[in-house]
Amino acid sequence: MKLGFLGFGNLGKAIATRLSECGYDLYVWNRTPSKIGSIKANTLSSPEAVVNECSMTFLCLFDSDAVETLLLGEKGILKTNCTDKIIIDFTTNSYKKVLNFHEECNKRNLYYLESPVLGSVVPARQGNLTILVSGKSEAFEKVKPVLESLGKHIFYLEKPGKATQMKLVNNLVLGSFMATIAESIATAEKLGISKEQAIEILSVGGGDSLVLRAKKEKILNEDFSTHFSNALIYKDINCLQEIAYDNKIPIFTASLIKELYASTFTQNFHEEDFSSIYKLFKNNLR
């Protein structure tokens, strides 16, 4: 089966690699071709060429502005005839913009599925992502067999916007857990308890979580090479706050957690993995 793929950041590259290893025939484009790396794929000259070649095309971009440019820009995909094609968007989008993407695609008889994922590089390579999907059911049923090669859990929330809302709620938990775990470890170290012992005890106590299991090696080794960046978690919590504002919902912890990740910009490690929030607490306790 021919599949299109656009977007080769850390997560996008991992997902595309998984699809290639599962035997799919990939047709790809990236603004920086070198980022495609050694993935077995057919590199085309433009996003439009990819969509024209394939019945379904996956997007995995940094944010909604990038998606908007790709879909609706001067040379955007939607400027071409793409009737009955399917776009599957793994990007974590702004809620308002994702609703607009649905609307604009529907006008042109193009199927748009918002499909944000839970999990980052390692589960993507293993096919263990959790995938949330909103959009028309007939498109979802066509895409589902491909998604099953990427995700261990797939949740279909049909109404446009619901997958994005749930992804942003999940990322509040993700960012909060990571910050709390990081502060706990840094505090234990300040009290003279080794990082190794603190992590071992947290792992069998109140700190036991998918977050600690996924990130403990990064904290132990202080290897903050990026799987999911501070900049992205900051962006996602900001998007959740926009939803809360529009719906007059108070979300108390989100405000604090967002500002913690904002501090990674002022200290110039916003592009590092979000587990590097540990450095913020460790440096503060010196």
Phi and psi in degrees as a GROMACS rama.xvg file:
@    title "Ramachandran Plot"
@    xaxis  label "Phi"
@    yaxis  label "Psi"
@TYPE xy
-82.0302  127.736  LYS-2
-126.261  136.219  LEU-3
-91.3617  149.281  GLY-4
-145.558  128.682  PHE-5
-130.83  120.265  LEU-6
116.787  106.099  GLY-7
-123.469  52.0892  PHE-8
-75.7997  -165.581  GLY-9
-59.51  -48.8383  ASN-10
-71.7537  -44.427  LEU-11
-58.626  -43.2241  GLY-12
-63.348  -39.4563  LYS-13
-65.6288  -41.7371  ALA-14
-67.3971  -44.2531  ILE-15
-62.3484  -39.0565  ALA-16
-61.4245  -43.9231  THR-17
-60.3131  -44.9398  ARG-18
-61.9721  -42.1158  LEU-19
-62.717  -43.2171  SER-20
-68.0943  -23.2138  GLU-21
-83.3652  1.02581  CYS-22
95.1961  7.76048  GLY-23
-77.3741  147.738  TYR-24
-89.5225  103.882  ASP-25
-92.0332  136.679  LEU-26
-119.389  123.083  TYR-27
-133.837  160.459  VAL-28
-148.377  144.328  TRP-29
-148.224  142.16  ASN-30
-56.8379  -36.1076  ARG-31
-110.708  95.0319  THR-32
-56.0599  -30.1555  PRO-33
-62.1726  -24.1349  SER-34
-69.0952  -18.8778  LYS-35
-67.2335  -29.5513  ILE-36
64.9231  -139.203  GLY-37
-96.5353  13.4667  SER-38
-61.2378  134.343  ILE-39
-72.8731  108.19  LYS-40
-161.64  161.706  ALA-41
-98.4782  113.668  ASN-42
-88.3159  123.512  THR-43
-106.53  174.606  LEU-44
-84.3256  -14.4652  SER-45
-162.558  161.469  SER-46
-59.759  -38.8396  PRO-47
-61.2105  -39.5418  GLU-48
-63.6067  -37.2897  ALA-49
-65.0724  -48.1685  VAL-50
-64.4296  -39.2302  VAL-51
-64.3105  -31.8676  ASN-52
-78.5378  -28.9758  GLU-53
-119.793  147.196  CYS-54
-75.2301  -27.5097  SER-55
-136.355  137.436  MET-56
-130.526  134.1  THR-57
-99.8392  138.568  PHE-58
-114.545  140.56  LEU-59
-145.057  86.2035  CYS-60
-113.612  172.115  LEU-61
-68.6405  -44.8946  PHE-62
-157.356  -177.718  ASP-63
-66.5663  -30.5085  SER-64
-62.348  -40.7586  ASP-65
-66.0599  -41.0516  ALA-66
-63.9774  -44.0229  VAL-67
-59.6479  -43.5098  GLU-68
-62.7944  -43.0556  THR-69
-66.497  -39.0081  LEU-70
-84.8391  -44.3496  LEU-71
-118.701  0.767183  LEU-72
-66.5474  179.329  GLY-73
-53.5943  -37.2487  GLU-74
-116.156  34.3509  LYS-75
-70.2993  160.773  GLY-76
-55.1599  -39.0903  ILE-77
-74.8456  -3.5322  LEU-78
-79.308  -12.8276  LYS-79
-102.977  171.461  THR-80
-81.1225  107.235  ASN-81
-128.626  33.3276  CYS-82
-54.9164  133.003  THR-83
69.8193  3.10562  ASP-84
-74.0027  161.332  LYS-85
-121.318  127.172  ILE-86
-106.182  125.233  ILE-87
-112.215  115.417  ILE-88
-107.671  105.959  ASP-89
-79.8546  -8.40023  PHE-90
-60.9405  142.044  THR-91
-85.7525  108.885  THR-92
-101.939  164.033  ASN-93
-65.3264  137.569  SER-94
-59.3433  -46.1423  TYR-95
-64.4179  -40.2999  LYS-96
-70.7299  -35.6014  LYS-97
-66.3256  -33.8908  VAL-98
-64.6437  -37.227  LEU-99
-67.154  -36.8865  ASN-100
-63.1909  -41.4456  PHE-101
-58.3744  -48.5726  HIS-102
-62.2485  -46.7445  GLU-103
-66.658  -37.8654  GLU-104
-68.5562  -40.0844  CYS-105
-61.2951  -37.4298  ASN-106
-59.3944  -29.3931  LYS-107
-105.939  15.349  ARG-108
57.4448  34.4423  ASN-109
-108.429  134.53  LEU-110
-82.2328  130.954  TYR-111
-122.664  123.165  TYR-112
-114.551  116.262  LEU-113
-78.9542  126.137  GLU-114
-139.65  58.9544  SER-115
-63.5137  149.691  PRO-116
-114.676  151.001  VAL-117
-104.109  125.372  LEU-118
118.564  160.621  GLY-119
-125.842  -140.009  SER-120
-61.6385  -49.1212  VAL-121
-64.3003  -52.9266  VAL-122
-62.8577  -29.0629  PRO-123
-63.665  -44.0653  ALA-124
-65.5635  -29.0862  ARG-125
-90.6689  -6.4562  GLN-126
75.5543  27.8169  GLY-127
-113.296  22.7725  ASN-128
-68.156  159.995  LEU-129
-104.974  128.83  THR-130
-119.194  127.264  ILE-131
-105.037  135.906  LEU-132
-133.721  132.12  VAL-133
-129.789  141.892  SER-134
145.795  -174.12  GLY-135
-66.7217  137.394  LYS-136
-64.0328  -35.3747  SER-137
-64.8619  -34.7202  GLU-138
-72.2351  -41.7284  ALA-139
-58.4037  -43.5834  PHE-140
-63.6284  -34.4182  GLU-141
-70.2611  -35.86  LYS-142
-86.6121  -23.2576  VAL-143
-51.5839  -44.1353  LYS-144
-58.8484  -34.3412  PRO-145
-71.3083  -43.2593  VAL-146
-60.8356  -32.5567  LEU-147
-66.6509  -19.8994  GLU-148
-81.7644  -11.6288  SER-149
-108.092  -28.5219  LEU-150
-123.362  138.359  GLY-151
-78.8912  -32.8369  LYS-152
-129.399  130.324  HIS-153
-126.431  124.379  ILE-154
-116.794  125.376  PHE-155
-100.984  112.932  TYR-156
-114.652  92.7945  LEU-157
-57.2324  -44.9597  GLU-158
-63.9737  128.631  LYS-159
-51.6337  134.726  PRO-160
97.7992  -22.4112  GLY-161
-69.6406  -38.1966  LYS-162
-62.3127  -42.0586  ALA-163
-64.832  -44.1585  THR-164
-58.3705  -45.4432  GLN-165
-67.8265  -37.0768  MET-166
-62.4764  -40.9022  LYS-167
-70.0522  -36.4957  LEU-168
-61.6029  -44.7076  VAL-169
-59.4248  -39.2337  ASN-170
-75.8336  -18.283  ASN-171
-65.1579  -43.9318  LEU-172
-61.5581  -45.8579  VAL-173
-58.8229  -50.7035  LEU-174
-66.1777  -37.8489  GLY-175
-66.711  -47.5966  SER-176
-59.0253  -45.0594  PHE-177
-63.6855  -42.5351  MET-178
-65.7558  -42.0586  ALA-179
-66.4029  -43.3738  THR-180
-61.7282  -44.6405  ILE-181
-63.0118  -44.3048  ALA-182
-65.5589  -38.0919  GLU-183
-63.0678  -43.4988  SER-184
-67.165  -44.3083  ILE-185
-62.9748  -37.7709  ALA-186
-66.7277  -43.7493  THR-187
-58.6883  -42.9886  ALA-188
-62.045  -41.0349  GLU-189
-63.1475  -28.4674  LYS-190
-86.3283  4.30608  LEU-191
91.3981  11.3356  GLY-192
-95.6616  132.863  ILE-193
-65.7355  150.175  SER-194
-58.0638  -41.629  LYS-195
-61.2234  -45.6804  GLU-196
-70.1351  -38.9939  GLN-197
-60.8375  -44.9387  ALA-198
-65.5931  -40.8725  ILE-199
-60.5208  -42.9637  GLU-200
-71.3089  -43.265  ILE-201
-60.0094  -33.0393  LEU-202
-67.6333  -22.3135  SER-203
-112.792  7.57605  VAL-204
-120.501  -143.742  GLY-205
-67.1181  -17.2121  GLY-206
-85.8653  -6.4897  GLY-207
-60.2404  123.775  ASP-208
-167.473  164.566  SER-209
-59.6198  -34.615  LEU-210
-65.3734  -49.1417  VAL-211
-64.4878  -41.8279  LEU-212
-61.729  -38.0439  ARG-213
-75.4474  -29.6744  ALA-214
-113.419  -1.96817  LYS-215
-64.3301  -35.3729  LYS-216
-67.3497  -36.4511  GLU-217
-63.1825  -42.1268  LYS-218
-71.397  -41.784  ILE-219
-58.1742  -44.6556  LEU-220
-93.0052  -5.67618  ASN-221
49.1984  43.7291  GLU-222
-102.174  100.693  ASP-223
-106.865  31.171  PHE-224
-56.8614  143.753  SER-225
-82.3496  123.6  THR-226
-105.351  -45.4002  HIS-227
-144.358  118.339  PHE-228
-84.2773  160.247  SER-229
-57.6817  -38.4598  ASN-230
-61.2416  -37.3457  ALA-231
-73.3301  -42.2102  LEU-232
-66.1125  -35.9351  ILE-233
-61.8267  -45.3745  TYR-234
-61.4318  -42.5386  LYS-235
-68.5835  -41.2049  ASP-236
-68.5557  -34.1792  ILE-237
-62.5367  -41.1444  ASN-238
-63.8384  -37.4167  CYS-239
-65.2359  -39.8007  LEU-240
-63.9254  -33.0928  GLN-241
-63.8986  -41.6261  GLU-242
-63.6468  -44.7286  ILE-243
-60.3011  -41.557  ALA-244
-61.5207  -47.0462  TYR-245
-64.6073  -29.2125  ASP-246
-102.569  6.15124  ASN-247
54.487  45.722  LYS-248
-107.724  122.72  ILE-249
-76.7955  128.118  PRO-250
-127.468  100.645  ILE-251
-72.7434  -50.1972  PHE-252
-69.8972  -27.045  THR-253
-57.9558  -37.9151  ALA-254
-62.5887  -46.1348  SER-255
-66.1703  -46.0684  LEU-256
-63.2832  -41.1021  ILE-257
-60.6612  -41.6775  LYS-258
-69.6808  -30.5506  GLU-259
-61.2747  -46.3293  LEU-260
-71.7225  -27.1457  TYR-261
-62.0993  -31.8112  ALA-262
-64.3591  -21.9068  SER-263
-69.5666  -22.7097  THR-264
-72.1129  -44.4837  PHE-265
-68.4798  -24.9514  THR-266
-100.583  5.8265  GLN-267
64.6254  38.3343  ASN-268
-132.213  33.9088  PHE-269
-68.5721  -21.906  HIS-270
-88.3032  -5.49435  GLU-271
-78.0521  166.87  GLU-272
-57.3621  146.812  ASP-273
-68.0504  -12.4348  PHE-274
-66.5382  -16.8944  SER-275
-69.9518  -3.62561  SER-276
-56.9749  -21.681  ILE-277
-52.5474  -39.0499  TYR-278
-62.8105  -33.8672  LYS-279
-60.5491  -45.4741  LEU-280
-74.8212  -41.6087  PHE-281
-61.8067  -43.8424  LYS-282
-66.2701  -34.6597  ASN-283
-69.1063  -24.799  ASN-284
-96.4901  4.63584  LEU-285
